[in-house]
Structures are given as C-alpha cells and as structure tokens.
Amino acid sequence: MKPATIIGILLVILGIIGFATGGISFTHQKKVVDAGPIQISHQTQDTLPLSPILSAGSLIAGVGLIVVGAKSR
C-alpha cells in the first residue's frame, strides 16, 4: 500500500470517530500518594473534542488521498 492510501484510511477513520462520538476520550492514571509500599492512584477520563467541521474535513481529505493513492498505481 502506498503511504497516501494509508494516511487516507487513517483520516477517514478519525473523521468517522469524530462524527460518532464528538471527540476522542481516553483514561489515564495519576499517582496521588506514593509513600513507600503504599501507592494511591486516581483514574481520570479526558475528552479531546473534535468539531464537526474537522471531522468533515478529515473525511474529505481521507477520501481524496485514497483516490490519489489508487490512481497512482
């Protein structure tokens, strides 16, 4: 596969995720207390918002790169 096609597929997937969820959420652990053998951690969930304009742009650019990658064979 050509690099343009791979990047295009990734952009299309990112655009679909942006439309479906309104953003990308992720969870990470944060250490609150680290006192020798005792460790207390806290999980936080953050969301990276993606606007519909960015999602649409990602979809259009991804489809364009897939078409360019397929034509350059």
DSSP file (Angstrom, degrees, kcal/mol; ACC not computed):
  #  RESIDUE AA STRUCTURE BP1 BP2  ACC     N-H-->O    O-->H-N    N-H-->O    O-->H-N    TCO  KAPPA ALPHA  PHI   PSI    X-CA   Y-CA   Z-CA
    1    1 A M              0   0    0      0, 0.0    68,-0.0     0, 0.0     0, 0.0   0.000 360.0 360.0 360.0 144.2    0.0    0.0    0.0
    2    2 A K     >  -     0   0    0      1,-0.1     4,-1.9    67,-0.1     3,-0.3  -0.482 360.0-118.1 -79.3 152.3    1.1    3.5   -0.7
    3    3 A P  H  > S+     0   0    0      0, 0.0     4,-2.5     0, 0.0     5,-0.2   0.858 113.9  57.2 -59.5 -35.7    1.7    6.0    2.1
    4    4 A A  H  > S+     0   0    0      1,-0.2     4,-2.2     2,-0.2     5,-0.1   0.895 107.0  48.7 -63.1 -38.8   -1.1    8.3    0.7
    5    5 A T  H  > S+     0   0    0     -3,-0.3     4,-2.3     2,-0.2    -1,-0.2   0.907 111.5  48.8 -67.1 -42.0   -3.6    5.4    0.9
    6    6 A I  H  X S+     0   0    0     -4,-1.9     4,-2.1     2,-0.2    -2,-0.2   0.923 113.2  46.5 -64.6 -45.1   -2.6    4.5    4.5
    7    7 A I  H  X S+     0   0    0     -4,-2.5     4,-2.3     1,-0.2    -1,-0.2   0.889 111.3  53.5 -64.3 -38.6   -2.9    8.2    5.6
    8    8 A G  H  X S+     0   0    0     -4,-2.2     4,-2.2    -5,-0.2    -2,-0.2   0.909 108.0  49.0 -61.9 -43.0   -6.2    8.5    3.8
    9    9 A I  H  X S+     0   0    0     -4,-2.3     4,-2.3     1,-0.2    -2,-0.2   0.911 111.1  50.3 -63.4 -42.3   -7.6    5.5    5.6
   10   10 A L  H  X S+     0   0    0     -4,-2.1     4,-2.4     1,-0.2    -2,-0.2   0.888 110.4  49.9 -63.2 -39.2   -6.5    6.8    9.0
   11   11 A L  H  X S+     0   0    0     -4,-2.3     4,-2.3     2,-0.2    -1,-0.2   0.889 110.0  50.3 -67.3 -38.5   -8.1   10.2    8.2
   12   12 A V  H  X S+     0   0    0     -4,-2.2     4,-2.3     2,-0.2    -2,-0.2   0.926 111.5  48.3 -64.3 -43.8  -11.4    8.6    7.2
   13   13 A I  H  X S+     0   0    0     -4,-2.3     4,-2.4     1,-0.2    -2,-0.2   0.916 111.6  49.8 -62.2 -43.3  -11.4    6.5   10.5
   14   14 A L  H  X S+     0   0    0     -4,-2.4     4,-2.2     1,-0.2    -1,-0.2   0.890 110.6  50.4 -62.6 -39.9  -10.6    9.7   12.5
   15   15 A G  H  X S+     0   0    0     -4,-2.3     4,-2.1     2,-0.2    -2,-0.2   0.897 110.4  48.8 -65.1 -41.0  -13.5   11.5   10.8
   16   16 A I  H  X S+     0   0    0     -4,-2.3     4,-2.5     2,-0.2    -2,-0.2   0.911 111.9  49.1 -65.4 -42.1  -15.9    8.7   11.5
   17   17 A I  H  X>S+     0   0    0     -4,-2.4     4,-2.5     1,-0.2     6,-0.6   0.903 109.7  53.2 -62.8 -40.4  -14.9    8.6   15.1
   18   18 A G  H  X5S+     0   0    0     -4,-2.2     4,-1.5     1,-0.2    -2,-0.2   0.901 113.1  42.3 -62.5 -41.8  -15.3   12.4   15.3
   19   19 A F  H  <5S+     0   0    0     -4,-2.1    -2,-0.2     2,-0.2    -1,-0.2   0.893 117.1  47.3 -70.8 -39.1  -18.8   12.3   14.0
   20   20 A A  H  <5S+     0   0    0     -4,-2.5    -2,-0.2    -5,-0.2    -3,-0.2   0.885 129.2  17.7 -72.5 -39.5  -19.9    9.2   16.1
   21   21 A T  H  <5S-     0   0    0     -4,-2.5    -3,-0.2    -5,-0.2    -2,-0.2   0.619  90.8-124.2-111.6 -15.8  -18.5   10.3   19.4
   22   22 A G  S  <<S-     0   0    0     -4,-1.5    28,-1.6    -5,-0.5     2,-0.3   0.505  84.9  -7.1  80.9   2.0  -18.0   14.1   19.2
   23   23 A G  E    S-A   49   0A   0     -6,-0.6     2,-0.5    26,-0.3    -2,-0.1  -0.946  84.4 -78.1 161.9-179.2  -14.4   13.5   20.2
   24   24 A I  E     -A   48   0A   0     24,-2.3    24,-3.4    -2,-0.3     2,-0.4  -0.953  39.7-162.2-112.8 123.0  -11.8   11.0   21.5
   25   25 A S  E     +A   47   0A   0     -2,-0.5     2,-0.3    22,-0.3    22,-0.2  -0.836  10.6 177.3-107.2 146.4  -11.9   10.1   25.1
   26   26 A F  E     -A   46   0A   0     20,-2.7    20,-2.7    -2,-0.4     2,-0.4  -0.980  19.1-139.5-144.2 153.9   -9.1    8.5   27.0
   27   27 A T  E     +A   45   0A   0     -2,-0.3     2,-0.3    18,-0.2    18,-0.2  -0.928  21.2 175.3-116.6 137.8   -8.4    7.4   30.6
   28   28 A H  E     -A   44   0A   0     16,-2.4    16,-2.7    -2,-0.4     2,-0.4  -0.982  25.9-122.7-139.6 155.0   -5.1    7.8   32.4
   29   29 A Q  E     -A   43   0A   0     -2,-0.3     2,-0.4    14,-0.2    14,-0.2  -0.771  19.8-164.0 -99.6 141.0   -3.9    7.1   35.9
   30   30 A K  E     -A   42   0A   0     12,-2.7    12,-2.8    -2,-0.4     2,-0.4  -0.988  20.6-126.5-125.1 127.5   -2.4    9.7   38.1
   31   31 A K  E     +A   41   0A   0     -2,-0.4    10,-0.3    10,-0.2     3,-0.1  -0.595  28.7 173.9 -74.8 127.1   -0.5    8.9   41.3
   32   32 A V  E     +     0   0A   0      8,-3.0     2,-0.4    -2,-0.4     9,-0.2   0.838  69.7  17.6 -97.5 -47.4   -1.9   10.8   44.3
   33   33 A V  E     +A   40   0A   0      7,-1.8     7,-2.7     2,-0.0    -1,-0.4  -0.994  54.6 176.0-130.8 133.1    0.2    9.3   47.1
   34   34 A D  E     +A   39   0A   0     -2,-0.4     2,-0.7     5,-0.2     5,-0.2  -0.747  17.6 155.8-134.9  86.2    3.5    7.4   46.8
   35   35 A A  E >   -A   38   0A   0      3,-2.3     3,-1.8    -2,-0.3    -2,-0.0  -0.784  65.7 -75.0-117.4  85.7    4.7    6.6   50.3
   36   36 A G  T 3  S-     0   0    0     -2,-0.7    -1,-0.1     1,-0.3     0, 0.0  -0.453 117.0  -1.1  65.4-123.3    7.0    3.5   50.2
   37   37 A P  T 3  S+     0   0    0      0, 0.0     2,-0.6     0, 0.0    -1,-0.3   0.622 120.2  84.4 -76.7 -10.6    4.9    0.4   49.7
   38   38 A I  E <   +A   35   0A   0     -3,-1.8    -3,-2.3     2,-0.0     2,-0.4  -0.821  55.0 173.6 -97.8 122.8    1.6    2.3   49.7
   39   39 A Q  E     -A   34   0A   0     -2,-0.6     2,-0.5    -5,-0.2    -5,-0.2  -0.994  11.1-170.2-129.1 130.3    0.5    3.8   46.4
   40   40 A I  E     -A   33   0A   0     -7,-2.7    -8,-3.0    -2,-0.4    -7,-1.8  -0.979  11.1-177.9-119.9 127.3   -2.8    5.5   45.8
   41   41 A S  E     -A   31   0A   0     -2,-0.5     2,-0.4   -10,-0.3   -10,-0.2  -0.869  14.4-149.1-124.9 160.0   -3.7    6.4   42.2
   42   42 A H  E     -A   30   0A   0    -12,-2.8   -12,-2.7    -2,-0.3     2,-0.5  -0.991  11.8-138.8-130.4 131.1   -6.7    8.1   40.7
   43   43 A Q  E     -A   29   0A   0     -2,-0.4     2,-0.4   -14,-0.2   -14,-0.2  -0.770  20.8-172.9 -92.0 131.9   -8.1    7.5   37.2
   44   44 A T  E     -A   28   0A   0    -16,-2.7   -16,-2.4    -2,-0.5     2,-0.5  -0.960  13.0-148.8-122.8 144.0   -9.2   10.4   35.2
   45   45 A Q  E     -A   27   0A   0     -2,-0.4     2,-0.3   -18,-0.2   -18,-0.2  -0.952  17.2-173.9-114.2 122.8  -11.1   10.4   31.9
   46   46 A D  E     -A   26   0A   0    -20,-2.7   -20,-2.7    -2,-0.5     2,-0.4  -0.840  11.2-149.4-114.1 151.6  -10.4   13.2   29.5
   47   47 A T  E     -A   25   0A   0     -2,-0.3   -22,-0.3   -22,-0.2    -2,-0.0  -0.983   4.6-153.0-123.5 130.3  -12.1   14.0   26.2
   48   48 A L  E     -A   24   0A   0    -24,-3.4   -24,-2.3    -2,-0.4     2,-0.1  -0.881  27.5-139.3 -97.7 104.1  -10.4   15.7   23.2
   49   49 A P  E     -A   23   0A   0      0, 0.0     2,-0.5     0, 0.0   -26,-0.3  -0.400  15.5-163.8 -72.0 139.0  -13.3   17.4   21.4
   50   50 A L        -     0   0    0    -28,-1.6    -2,-0.0   -32,-0.2   -29,-0.0  -0.986  15.9-135.7-120.2 122.7  -13.4   17.2   17.7
   51   51 A S     >  -     0   0    0     -2,-0.5     4,-2.0     1,-0.1     3,-0.2  -0.367  21.4-115.6 -74.7 156.6  -15.7   19.7   15.9
   52   52 A P  H  > S+     0   0    0      0, 0.0     4,-2.5     0, 0.0     5,-0.2   0.803 115.9  59.5 -61.1 -28.5  -17.9   18.5   13.0
   53   53 A I  H  > S+     0   0    0      2,-0.2     4,-2.4     1,-0.2     5,-0.2   0.925 106.8  45.6 -66.3 -43.3  -16.0   20.8   10.7
   54   54 A L  H  > S+     0   0    0     -3,-0.2     4,-2.4     2,-0.2    -1,-0.2   0.884 112.7  51.5 -65.6 -37.7  -12.7   19.0   11.5
   55   55 A S  H  X S+     0   0    0     -4,-2.0     4,-2.3     2,-0.2    -2,-0.2   0.920 111.5  46.3 -65.3 -43.4  -14.5   15.6   11.1
   56   56 A A  H  X S+     0   0    0     -4,-2.5     4,-2.5     2,-0.2     5,-0.2   0.913 113.1  49.7 -65.1 -42.3  -15.9   16.6    7.7
   57   57 A G  H  X S+     0   0    0     -4,-2.4     4,-2.6     1,-0.2     5,-0.2   0.892 110.3  50.9 -62.6 -39.5  -12.5   17.9    6.6
   58   58 A S  H  X S+     0   0    0     -4,-2.4     4,-2.4     2,-0.2    -1,-0.2   0.908 110.9  48.2 -64.7 -42.5  -10.8   14.7    7.7
   59   59 A L  H  X S+     0   0    0     -4,-2.3     4,-2.5     2,-0.2     5,-0.2   0.931 113.7  46.2 -63.7 -45.3  -13.3   12.6    5.8
   60   60 A I  H  X S+     0   0    0     -4,-2.5     4,-2.2     1,-0.2    -2,-0.2   0.925 115.3  46.0 -64.7 -44.9  -12.9   14.7    2.6
   61   61 A A  H  X S+     0   0    0     -4,-2.6     4,-2.4    -5,-0.2    -1,-0.2   0.895 112.7  51.4 -65.3 -39.1   -9.1   14.7    2.8
   62   62 A G  H  X S+     0   0    0     -4,-2.4     4,-2.1    -5,-0.2    -2,-0.2   0.922 110.9  46.4 -64.7 -44.5   -9.0   11.0    3.6
   63   63 A V  H  X S+     0   0    0     -4,-2.5     4,-2.3     1,-0.2    -1,-0.2   0.904 112.1  52.6 -64.6 -39.8  -11.2   10.1    0.6
   64   64 A G  H  X S+     0   0    0     -4,-2.2     4,-2.4    -5,-0.2    -2,-0.2   0.911 110.1  47.2 -61.2 -42.8   -9.1   12.4   -1.6
   65   65 A L  H  X S+     0   0    0     -4,-2.4     4,-2.5     2,-0.2    -1,-0.2   0.860 110.4  52.6 -68.6 -34.5   -5.9   10.7   -0.5
   66   66 A I  H  X S+     0   0    0     -4,-2.1     4,-1.9     2,-0.2    -2,-0.2   0.915 111.2  46.8 -65.7 -41.3   -7.4    7.2   -1.1
   67   67 A V  H  X S+     0   0    0     -4,-2.3     4,-2.2     2,-0.2    -2,-0.2   0.921 113.7  47.8 -66.3 -43.2   -8.4    8.2   -4.6
   68   68 A V  H  X S+     0   0    0     -4,-2.4     4,-1.5     1,-0.2    -2,-0.2   0.904 112.0  50.3 -63.8 -41.0   -5.0    9.7   -5.3
   69   69 A G  H  < S+     0   0    0     -4,-2.5    -1,-0.2     1,-0.2    -2,-0.2   0.858 112.2  47.2 -65.3 -35.3   -3.2    6.6   -3.9
   70   70 A A  H >< S+     0   0    0     -4,-1.9     3,-0.9     1,-0.2    -1,-0.2   0.854 111.7  50.0 -75.1 -34.6   -5.3    4.3   -6.0
   71   71 A K  H 3< S+     0   0    0     -4,-2.2    -2,-0.2     1,-0.2    -1,-0.2   0.774  99.4  65.7 -74.5 -26.2   -4.8    6.3   -9.3
   72   72 A S  T 3<        0   0    0     -4,-1.5    -1,-0.2     1,-0.3    -2,-0.1   0.403 360.0 360.0 -80.9   5.5   -1.0    6.5   -8.9
   73   73 A R    <         0   0    0     -3,-0.9    -1,-0.3    -4,-0.1    -2,-0.1   0.507 360.0 360.0 -68.2 360.0   -0.7    2.7   -9.4
